[in-house]
Every structure is written in C-alpha cells, then in structure tokens.
Amino acid sequence: MSILLQVDFPYAGPWGEAMSEAMRGLAESIAGEPGLIWKIWTENPASGEAGGIYLFADRASAEAYLAMHTARLNGFGISPVNGKLFEVNGTLSAIDRAPL
C-alpha cells in the first residue's frame, strides 16, 4: 500500500526560482531515495514555511526517509520538522485523478 508523507518546517527562503536553483542538488538526491515514487515541493513565503508531499511505495521507506530528513534539517538548524504519514486509499484517489 502506498504511503503519503506530508512534511513542513519553518523556512526563510530563498523562494521560487532561486529556491529551485539552490535546492537542485538536494532534489536530485531525494529522487534516488529508496521507495520514493514522487515528491511535490511546497513553499509559502507569507508564512515562512516550506516542505513537501511525498508518495512512497511502503511505510518502511517513508519512515526511514522522515527520520533521515528530520535529522538533516535539524543539522541545518531547522526545527521543528512536522511529518505525518497517511495510507493512500487508491480506489477513491483514482476517482479524483490522483497520480498513483
């Protein structure tokens, strides 16, 4: 069963295209994470938050990634890191055109 991971944390920028340039290497690294199907990067300059929505093939991969990513962000001085795991209801999600 697919697992959705929602992560958000305080972030002071950069935003938009500057964020894309600054985080390209990180995005390429994340693309190789075990069990990762896809990630949507999120940013909200108005509230000073960033994060992502991830789809993993299994819970173990999602949990391992969340633990590693939380430690990485904490190492950059970013805290708190909020992470939530959800099981995906594929039947209902398919009705609403989810990219599963």
Residue frames as qw, qx, qy, qz and C-alpha x, y, z in Angstrom:
[[0.000, 0.887, 0.461, 0.000, 0.00, 0.00, 0.00],
 [0.377, 0.547, -0.024, 0.747, 1.30, 3.46, -0.92],
 [0.441, -0.642, -0.401, 0.483, 2.15, 5.84, 1.89],
 [0.195, 0.825, 0.114, 0.517, 1.84, 9.61, 1.66],
 [0.561, -0.367, -0.304, 0.677, 4.25, 11.68, 3.76],
 [0.050, 0.912, 0.195, 0.358, 3.48, 15.32, 4.50],
 [0.636, -0.270, -0.212, 0.691, 6.38, 17.43, 5.80],
 [0.116, 0.884, 0.112, 0.440, 6.57, 21.12, 6.69],
 [0.650, -0.371, -0.226, 0.624, 9.02, 23.26, 8.60],
 [0.028, -0.936, -0.047, 0.348, 9.96, 26.92, 9.14],
 [0.685, 0.186, 0.341, 0.616, 11.97, 28.29, 6.23],
 [0.081, -0.777, -0.066, 0.620, 13.30, 31.78, 5.49],
 [0.591, 0.778, -0.076, -0.199, 13.97, 31.30, 1.78],
 [0.153, 0.241, -0.352, -0.891, 15.10, 31.51, -0.93],
 [0.582, 0.405, 0.562, -0.426, 11.79, 31.13, -2.77],
 [0.658, 0.682, 0.057, -0.316, 10.59, 30.37, -6.28],
 [0.774, 0.579, -0.218, 0.134, 13.25, 30.17, -8.97],
 [0.038, 0.721, -0.596, 0.352, 16.03, 31.00, -6.50],
 [0.715, -0.297, 0.553, -0.307, 14.89, 28.04, -4.38],
 [0.932, 0.346, 0.075, -0.077, 14.88, 25.83, -7.48],
 [0.521, 0.697, -0.422, 0.255, 18.47, 26.76, -8.22],
 [0.208, -0.624, 0.623, -0.424, 19.64, 26.42, -4.61],
 [0.704, -0.181, 0.588, -0.355, 17.92, 23.07, -4.00],
 [0.740, 0.444, -0.379, -0.334, 18.57, 21.32, -7.33],
 [0.314, 0.393, -0.847, 0.172, 21.25, 19.03, -5.88],
 [0.348, -0.065, 0.743, -0.568, 19.02, 18.13, -2.96],
 [0.759, 0.297, 0.095, -0.571, 16.12, 17.37, -5.30],
 [0.645, 0.441, -0.603, -0.160, 18.35, 15.09, -7.37],
 [0.059, 0.278, -0.882, 0.376, 19.46, 13.32, -4.19],
 [0.548, 0.075, 0.531, -0.642, 15.87, 12.87, -2.97],
 [0.736, 0.356, -0.281, -0.502, 14.91, 11.38, -6.36],
 [0.541, 0.322, -0.777, 0.028, 17.15, 8.42, -5.54],
 [0.380, -0.313, 0.648, -0.581, 15.68, 7.68, -2.12],
 [0.077, -0.059, -0.992, -0.082, 14.53, 4.05, -1.68],
 [0.058, 0.509, 0.837, -0.192, 10.80, 3.63, -2.15],
 [0.129, 0.530, 0.109, -0.831, 10.15, 7.19, -3.34],
 [0.470, 0.540, 0.663, 0.221, 7.56, 7.37, -6.12],
 [0.243, 0.658, 0.207, 0.682, 7.33, 11.18, -6.32],
 [0.317, -0.477, -0.401, 0.715, 7.63, 14.40, -4.35],
 [0.109, 0.832, 0.312, 0.446, 5.83, 17.73, -4.67],
 [0.409, -0.028, -0.313, 0.857, 7.87, 20.60, -3.24],
 [0.170, -0.849, -0.478, -0.145, 5.85, 23.16, -1.25],
 [0.380, -0.006, -0.210, 0.901, 6.69, 26.72, -0.24],
 [0.150, -0.856, -0.472, -0.147, 4.79, 29.54, 1.44],
 [0.394, 0.311, -0.200, 0.841, 6.81, 32.77, 1.70],
 [0.341, -0.633, -0.100, -0.688, 3.94, 34.55, 3.50],
 [0.805, -0.556, -0.020, -0.204, 4.04, 32.13, 6.44],
 [0.016, -0.729, 0.676, -0.107, 7.76, 31.32, 6.20],
 [0.767, -0.141, 0.606, -0.157, 7.23, 27.60, 5.63],
 [0.481, 0.461, -0.638, -0.385, 8.42, 25.01, 3.15],
 [0.614, -0.165, 0.741, -0.217, 8.19, 21.26, 2.85],
 [0.302, 0.241, -0.756, -0.529, 6.81, 18.62, 0.60],
 [0.848, 0.048, 0.281, -0.447, 4.25, 15.96, -0.14],
 [0.063, 0.440, -0.872, -0.203, 5.84, 12.60, -0.91],
 [0.925, 0.030, -0.011, -0.379, 4.45, 9.29, -2.13],
 [0.119, -0.503, 0.856, -0.022, 6.36, 6.19, -1.06],
 [0.598, 0.073, -0.727, -0.331, 5.87, 2.58, -2.10],
 [0.697, -0.338, -0.625, 0.098, 5.77, 1.38, 1.52],
 [0.475, -0.865, -0.086, -0.137, 5.66, 2.56, 5.13],
 [0.802, -0.379, 0.072, 0.457, 9.19, 1.43, 5.99],
 [0.523, 0.327, 0.204, 0.760, 10.69, 3.60, 3.23],
 [0.112, -0.811, -0.212, -0.534, 8.58, 6.60, 4.28],
 [0.662, -0.746, -0.062, 0.046, 9.51, 6.23, 7.94],
 [0.769, -0.165, 0.121, 0.606, 13.21, 5.85, 7.13],
 [0.340, 0.528, 0.216, 0.747, 13.14, 8.92, 4.90],
 [0.317, -0.862, -0.182, -0.352, 11.30, 11.02, 7.50],
 [0.748, -0.599, 0.002, 0.285, 13.86, 10.10, 10.18],
 [0.664, 0.044, 0.202, 0.719, 16.80, 10.89, 7.88],
 [0.169, 0.654, 0.283, 0.681, 15.26, 14.13, 6.56],
 [0.467, -0.857, -0.175, -0.129, 14.35, 15.35, 10.05],
 [0.739, -0.461, 0.086, 0.483, 17.93, 14.78, 11.21],
 [0.520, 0.293, 0.275, 0.754, 19.28, 16.55, 8.10],
 [0.057, -0.796, -0.260, -0.544, 17.03, 19.59, 8.63],
 [0.623, -0.772, -0.092, 0.089, 17.82, 19.70, 12.35],
 [0.742, -0.162, 0.143, 0.635, 21.50, 19.69, 11.36],
 [0.281, 0.488, 0.258, 0.785, 20.82, 22.84, 9.31],
 [0.042, -0.093, -0.430, 0.897, 19.27, 24.40, 12.44],
 [0.458, -0.182, -0.366, -0.790, 15.70, 23.95, 11.17],
 [0.203, -0.253, -0.901, 0.289, 13.19, 22.98, 13.82],
 [0.647, -0.044, 0.739, -0.185, 10.50, 21.87, 14.32],
 [0.242, 0.171, -0.772, -0.562, 10.06, 19.46, 11.43],
 [0.657, 0.114, 0.454, -0.591, 6.46, 18.28, 11.20],
 [0.249, 0.212, -0.847, -0.419, 5.91, 14.95, 9.47],
 [0.693, 0.079, 0.461, -0.548, 2.72, 12.93, 9.06],
 [0.002, -0.135, 0.926, 0.352, 2.23, 9.56, 7.40],
 [0.667, 0.231, 0.250, -0.663, -1.01, 8.52, 5.73],
 [0.453, 0.116, 0.854, 0.228, -2.13, 5.35, 3.97],
 [0.255, 0.245, -0.357, -0.864, -3.47, 6.12, 0.49],
 [0.617, 0.356, 0.636, -0.299, -6.96, 4.97, -0.46],
 [0.204, -0.180, 0.675, 0.686, -6.20, 4.12, -4.07],
 [0.169, 0.521, 0.813, 0.197, -9.78, 3.48, -5.11],
 [0.008, 0.896, 0.374, -0.241, -11.09, 6.88, -4.08],
 [0.250, -0.653, 0.292, 0.652, -7.91, 8.66, -5.14],
 [0.312, 0.076, 0.747, 0.582, -8.21, 7.21, -8.66],
 [0.145, 0.764, 0.628, 0.045, -11.73, 8.68, -8.96],
 [0.077, -0.962, -0.078, 0.249, -10.24, 12.09, -8.25],
 [0.659, 0.712, -0.132, 0.202, -7.36, 11.66, -10.75],
 [0.516, -0.757, 0.381, 0.124, -4.53, 11.17, -8.23],
 [0.534, 0.650, -0.533, -0.084, -1.22, 10.42, -9.99],
 [0.716, -0.404, 0.553, -0.132, -0.85, 6.97, -8.45]]
